[in-house]
Amino acid sequence: MEEILRVDGGSAPEGTAETEEAVGLLEVFGLVCAFLAADAGCKAGNVRLEVFDKNKPANADALPVPLLVTVKFRGDIEDVTEAMKAAEAVALANSGIVTKHIIPRPTKDTEKMLKISALDKD
């Protein structure tokens, strides 16, 4: 079976490399906060970023910032956990956190959904 190089330098059978990576999801208020959180997280752990996603909820005018952005960290569970801690601290010091979660081993269907982004949509 063909081997695929993993982010950590190891190898995994074809089709399994990404599913062995944890994902950290951090939804924050605003794009600037997302960039700051992503930067802090990437500096704190050996992680990579998936494409950001955005959401403008119906009650946007009542929010501190009318745009919600999801930062998605990928890597091993320990690094994702460290990245999330650092990103959360930065987000809390700025516009704030909407929700957060770590998925240790996402399913293939979840992997597909992680690629979706509304940032390129009006």
Sequence and secondary structure as in RCSB ss.txt:
>XXXX:A:sequence
MEEILRVDGGSAPEGTAETEEAVGLLEVFGLVCAFLAADAGCKAGNVRLEVFDKNKPANADALPVPLLVTVKFRG
DIEDVTEAMKAAEAVALANSGIVTKHIIPRPTKDTEKMLKISALDKD
>XXXX:A:secstr
  EEE TTS EEETT TGGGSEEEEEEEESHHHHHHHHHHHHHHSS EEEEEEEE  TTGGGSSSS EEEEEEEE
 HHHHHHHHHHHHHHHHHTT EEEEEEESS  HHHHHHHT   TT  
